[in-house]
Amino acid sequence: MIQNMPFKEFFTEYGEANLYEIQEVVGKGSYGVVAAAVDTHTGEKVAIKKINDIFEHVCEATRILREIKLLRLLRHQDIVEIKHIMLPPCRREFKDIYVVFELMETDLHHVIKTNDDLTPGHHQFFLYQLLRALKYIHSANVFHRDLKPKNILANADCKLKICDFGLARASFGDAPSAVFWTDYVATRWYRAPELCGSFFSKYTPAIDIWSIGCIFAEMVTGKPLFPGKNVVHQLELITDLLGTPSLEAILRIRNDKARRYLSSMRRKAPIPLSQRFPNVDPLALRLLERLIAFDPKDRPSAEEALADPYFYGLADVEDEPSTQHISKFEFEFERRNLTKEDVRELIYRERTDLGVSSPDAPGVPPWCGPDSLYVSKWS
């Protein structure tokens, strides 16, 4: 890590750079760099994502615009908060942008990997937060589409927040929306079976529910539930556990190759989850079974899952808000062929529209103290 990184090495010709004191670089990727910083006016710790050469590819710039817009509109205690977008005074020639988020200490992938002593209480509270976030997201008619442990941020006090909405989509109207899927959407291990091998699919809230079920199983066991090496292997692993799906469920698979593979598969009986996961709370397994039902119509909504007996004593419907559907006018840009100049202007408008605070987060279970989990402190 780079300790006390001078802002001149991180910021490029930005008048707002003195608003933040860079502490260290905490992540790097193809998009650029993420640094932990301190707001010099409030003392608040933040994460700043520097996105390099944002307009090199209009499709990637549009993805960033989409994520910024969704995080501005989806304000919830279990969704990472976007605080500010740093842009230069001149909007014509800039290449980099800086997006300021609340700072979280690590992600769920790291928590699962480094904590081999997670308790049933941790599992329950983690799943509750994720379903509470999904209830809110789905009530806005938004589908995340890429839920996985690395896209769930975590703090040592057991708080989780969903992040990375770059592949999310808003749906308008009552009919399930169609979308062109690329292979990296919904990392294969967490991808619902109705999407396996399909490059053009209908999507519904059930795809996110499946992903949450896979993540929950990984929390409980410490290992991915369906670590497929390819589409066929993925379906093989799924059916090894869940059994051969019904003909009705197979017909929901849009990809011809995957559908033929399932139709010709030898009959498999489902393995009881209590046999696959001994010593796990039966109520937890009963809910997991619902979340990873092969047929999407058999999976519960997030709201229905929150009412499951597994959450008795923890769930509070007053603390599980919904929201209004996102207006289709917010995403009118999706129906146009945007130029670099169009995306520049739209990102500027998003900065202007930022400024609403997230609601206060509720308390945590009494056993979940400020250092309940071992997490990397980005150091």
C-alpha positions in Angstrom: 0.0 0.0 0.0 1.1 3.6 -0.5 0.9 5.4 2.8 0.1 9.1 2.9 0.1 9.4 -0.9 0.5 13.0 -2.0 -2.6 14.2 -3.7 -0.5 15.4 -6.7 0.3 11.8 -7.5 -3.4 10.9 -7.4 -5.3 13.9 -8.7 -4.7 15.4 -12.1 -5.3 19.2 -12.3 -8.4 19.2 -10.1 -9.2 22.3 -8.1 -11.2 20.2 -5.6 -8.2 18.1 -4.7 -7.5 20.0 -1.5 -10.9 18.7 -0.2 -9.4 15.3 0.5 -6.2 14.0 2.0 -5.1 10.8 0.4 -4.2 8.1 2.9 -3.4 5.1 0.8 -4.2 3.2 -2.4 -6.5 0.3 -1.5 -7.3 -1.2 -4.9 -6.3 -1.2 -8.5 -8.1 -2.5 -11.6 -8.5 -2.0 -15.3 -10.7 1.1 -14.5 -8.0 2.8 -12.5 -7.3 3.2 -8.8 -9.2 3.4 -5.5 -7.7 5.4 -2.6 -8.7 5.8 1.0 -8.9 9.4 1.9 -10.1 11.8 4.6 -12.4 14.7 4.0 -10.4 17.7 5.2 -13.5 19.6 6.2 -15.4 17.0 8.1 -12.8 14.4 9.0 -14.9 11.7 7.4 -13.1 8.7 5.8 -14.0 8.1 2.2 -13.0 6.0 -0.8 -12.1 7.8 -4.0 -12.3 5.8 -7.3 -10.1 7.4 -9.9 -11.3 6.2 -13.4 -8.7 6.7 -16.1 -9.5 7.7 -19.7 -13.2 7.4 -19.1 -14.1 8.3 -22.6 -11.7 6.0 -24.4 -14.7 3.7 -25.0 -18.2 5.1 -24.9 -19.7 1.9 -23.7 -17.5 1.9 -20.6 -18.3 5.5 -20.0 -22.0 4.8 -20.2 -21.6 1.9 -17.7 -20.0 4.4 -15.3 -22.8 6.9 -15.9 -25.3 4.1 -15.2 -23.7 3.2 -11.9 -23.4 6.8 -10.7 -27.1 7.4 -11.6 -28.3 4.2 -9.9 -26.3 4.9 -6.7 -27.7 8.5 -6.6 -31.3 7.1 -6.9 -30.9 4.1 -4.7 -30.3 5.5 -1.2 -30.5 2.7 1.4 -28.6 1.6 4.5 -27.4 -1.6 2.8 -26.2 0.0 -0.5 -22.9 1.8 -0.7 -23.3 5.6 -0.7 -22.0 7.8 -3.4 -21.0 11.2 -2.0 -19.5 13.3 -4.7 -18.2 13.4 -8.2 -15.1 15.4 -8.8 -14.9 16.9 -12.2 -12.6 19.7 -13.6 -13.9 23.2 -14.2 -13.6 22.7 -18.0 -15.8 19.9 -19.2 -14.5 19.6 -22.7 -11.2 17.9 -22.5 -10.9 16.0 -19.2 -10.1 12.3 -19.4 -10.3 11.2 -15.7 -13.0 11.4 -13.1 -13.1 10.8 -9.4 -16.1 9.3 -7.7 -16.2 9.6 -3.9 -17.9 6.9 -1.9 -18.3 6.1 1.8 -15.3 4.0 2.9 -15.8 0.4 3.8 -13.0 -1.8 5.2 -13.1 -4.8 3.0 -15.5 -7.1 1.0 -17.4 -10.3 1.8 -15.0 -12.4 -0.3 -12.2 -11.4 2.0 -14.4 -11.9 5.1 -15.3 -15.4 4.1 -11.7 -16.3 3.2 -10.2 -15.0 6.4 -12.8 -15.8 9.0 -13.2 -19.5 9.6 -15.2 -18.9 12.7 -18.3 -17.2 11.4 -21.2 -18.1 13.6 -24.8 -18.9 12.7 -25.6 -15.4 14.0 -23.2 -13.9 11.4 -24.8 -16.0 8.6 -28.3 -14.9 9.6 -27.5 -11.2 9.9 -25.5 -11.1 6.7 -28.3 -12.7 4.7 -30.9 -10.5 6.3 -29.0 -7.3 5.2 -28.6 -8.7 1.6 -32.2 -9.5 1.3 -33.2 -6.2 2.8 -31.1 -4.4 0.2 -32.6 -6.6 -2.6 -36.2 -5.8 -1.5 -35.4 -2.1 -1.9 -33.5 -2.5 -5.2 -36.2 -4.7 -6.7 -39.0 -2.4 -5.5 -37.3 0.3 -7.7 -37.6 -2.1 -10.6 -33.8 -2.5 -10.7 -31.9 -5.8 -11.1 -28.3 -5.9 -10.0 -27.3 -8.8 -12.2 -23.8 -9.2 -10.8 -24.1 -10.2 -7.2 -21.1 -12.0 -5.8 -19.0 -11.7 -2.6 -16.5 -9.2 -4.1 -19.4 -6.9 -4.9 -20.5 -6.8 -1.3 -18.5 -4.5 1.0 -18.1 -5.2 4.7 -17.0 -3.6 7.9 -15.7 -5.2 11.1 -19.0 -4.4 12.8 -20.8 -6.9 10.5 -22.4 -4.2 8.3 -22.6 -5.2 4.6 -23.3 -3.0 1.6 -24.0 -3.9 -2.0 -21.8 -2.1 -4.5 -20.9 -2.2 -8.2 -24.1 -1.4 -10.1 -22.3 -1.0 -13.5 -24.1 -4.1 -14.9 -27.4 -3.3 -13.2 -30.5 -2.5 -15.3 -33.8 -0.7 -14.6 -36.9 -2.4 -16.0 -39.9 -0.5 -17.2 -43.4 -1.9 -17.6 -44.8 -5.2 -16.3 -43.2 -7.5 -18.8 -39.8 -9.1 -17.9 -37.2 -7.1 -19.8 -34.9 -8.6 -22.4 -31.2 -7.8 -22.4 -28.1 -8.9 -24.3 -25.9 -10.8 -21.9 -22.1 -11.0 -22.2 -20.3 -13.8 -20.6 -18.9 -11.7 -17.7 -22.4 -10.6 -16.6 -23.3 -12.4 -13.3 -20.0 -14.2 -12.7 -20.7 -17.8 -13.7 -20.6 -19.3 -10.2 -23.4 -17.1 -9.1 -25.4 -17.1 -12.3 -29.0 -18.4 -12.3 -29.4 -21.6 -14.3 -32.0 -20.0 -16.6 -29.2 -17.7 -17.8 -26.5 -20.4 -18.3 -25.1 -20.4 -21.8 -27.7 -17.8 -22.9 -26.6 -14.6 -24.6 -30.1 -13.2 -24.9 -32.4 -13.8 -22.0 -35.4 -12.5 -20.1 -34.4 -11.4 -16.6 -36.5 -11.1 -13.5 -35.8 -10.5 -9.8 -35.3 -14.2 -9.4 -31.8 -14.0 -10.9 -30.6 -11.9 -8.0 -32.3 -14.2 -5.5 -30.4 -17.2 -6.9 -27.1 -15.3 -6.6 -27.9 -14.4 -3.0 -28.6 -18.1 -2.3 -25.2 -19.1 -3.7 -23.5 -16.4 -1.6 -25.3 -17.5 1.5 -24.2 -21.1 1.0 -20.6 -19.8 0.6 -20.8 -17.9 3.9 -21.9 -21.1 5.7 -19.4 -23.4 4.1 -16.5 -21.1 3.3 -16.5 -22.5 -0.3 -18.3 -21.5 -3.5 -21.5 -23.6 -4.0 -21.3 -24.1 -7.8 -17.7 -23.4 -9.0 -18.3 -24.3 -12.6 -15.4 -24.4 -15.1 -17.7 -23.7 -18.0 -21.4 -23.6 -18.7 -21.9 -27.4 -19.0 -19.9 -28.0 -15.8 -21.9 -25.3 -14.1 -25.2 -27.0 -15.0 -23.7 -30.4 -14.0 -22.8 -29.1 -10.5 -26.3 -27.5 -10.1 -28.2 -30.6 -11.1 -25.9 -32.9 -9.0 -27.3 -31.1 -5.9 -30.8 -30.1 -7.0 -31.6 -33.1 -9.2 -32.8 -33.1 -12.8 -35.1 -30.2 -13.4 -38.7 -30.6 -14.6 -39.4 -30.3 -18.3 -41.2 -27.0 -17.6 -38.1 -25.6 -16.0 -35.8 -26.9 -18.8 -38.0 -25.1 -21.4 -37.3 -21.8 -19.6 -33.6 -22.2 -20.6 -33.3 -20.1 -23.8 -30.0 -21.4 -25.0 -30.5 -24.4 -27.3 -27.2 -26.2 -26.3 -27.9 -25.9 -22.6 -31.5 -27.0 -23.1 -30.5 -30.1 -25.1 -27.9 -30.9 -22.5 -30.4 -30.9 -19.7 -33.0 -32.8 -21.7 -30.6 -35.6 -22.4 -29.2 -35.7 -18.9 -29.6 -39.0 -17.0 -32.1 -38.6 -14.2 -30.6 -37.4 -11.0 -32.3 -37.3 -7.6 -31.9 -34.2 -5.5 -29.5 -34.5 -2.5 -31.1 -33.3 0.7 -29.3 -30.1 1.8 -29.1 -31.6 5.4 -26.9 -34.3 3.9 -24.7 -31.9 1.9 -24.5 -29.4 4.8 -24.6 -31.3 8.1 -24.7 -29.4 11.3 -26.3 -26.3 9.7 -29.5 -24.8 11.2 -32.5 -26.6 9.5 -34.3 -23.3 9.1 -31.3 -21.9 7.3 -31.3 -24.9 4.9 -35.0 -24.6 4.3 -34.6 -21.0 3.2 -31.5 -21.8 1.1 -33.5 -24.5 -0.6 -36.1 -21.8 -1.6 -33.4 -19.3 -2.8 -31.7 -21.8 -5.1 -34.8 -23.4 -6.6 -33.9 -24.4 -10.2 -37.1 -22.9 -11.6 -37.2 -19.1 -11.1 -40.9 -19.1 -10.4 -40.3 -21.3 -7.3 -37.9 -18.8 -5.8 -39.3 -16.3 -3.2 -39.2 -12.5 -3.7 -36.8 -10.7 -1.4 -39.8 -9.5 0.7 -41.1 -13.1 1.0 -37.7 -14.4 2.0 -37.5 -11.7 4.7 -40.7 -13.1 6.2 -39.1 -16.6 6.4 -39.1 -18.2 9.9 -35.3 -18.3 9.7 -35.3 -14.5 10.6 -37.6 -14.8 13.6 -36.4 -12.4 16.3 -34.3 -10.4 13.8 -36.6 -9.3 11.0 -38.5 -6.0 11.5 -40.8 -5.0 8.6 -40.5 -1.4 9.7 -36.8 -1.6 9.0 -37.3 -3.1 5.5 -38.3 -0.2 3.3 -39.3 -0.2 -0.4 -39.1 2.7 -2.8 -40.8 4.0 -5.8 -40.2 2.7 -9.3 -37.4 4.6 -11.1 -38.7 6.8 -13.8 -38.0 5.7 -17.3 -36.9 9.3 -18.1 -33.9 8.8 -15.8 -32.6 6.2 -18.3 -33.8 7.7 -21.5 -30.1 7.8 -22.6 -30.1 4.0 -22.8 -32.2 4.3 -25.9 -29.9 6.6 -27.7 -26.5 6.2 -29.4 -24.5 8.4 -27.2 -21.4 10.3 -28.2 -18.5 11.1 -25.8 -19.8 14.6 -25.5 -23.3 13.3 -24.6 -21.9 11.2 -21.7 -19.7 14.1 -20.5 -22.8 16.3 -20.2 -24.8 13.6 -18.5 -22.1 12.9 -15.9 -22.0 16.6 -15.2 -25.7 16.6 -14.6 -25.4 13.7 -12.2 -22.9 15.7 -10.0 -25.4 18.5 -9.9 -28.2 16.1 -8.7 -26.1 14.6 -5.9 -26.6 15.7 -2.4 -29.3 13.6 -0.7 -28.0 11.7 2.4 -28.6 8.1 3.0 -31.0 7.1 5.8 -29.5 6.3 9.2 -28.5 2.6 9.4 -30.2 0.6 12.2 -28.5 -1.0 15.1 -26.7 -4.4 14.9 -27.3 -7.5 17.0 -25.8 -7.2 20.5 -23.1 -9.8 19.7 -21.9 -7.8 16.7 -19.5 -5.4 18.3 -17.2 -2.9 16.4 -14.6 -5.7 15.9 -16.8 -8.7 15.6 -15.1 -9.7 12.3 -11.4 -9.8 11.4 -11.1 -7.6 8.3 -8.3 -6.0 6.5 -8.1 -2.3 7.4 -6.8 -1.5 4.0 -3.3 -1.6 5.4 
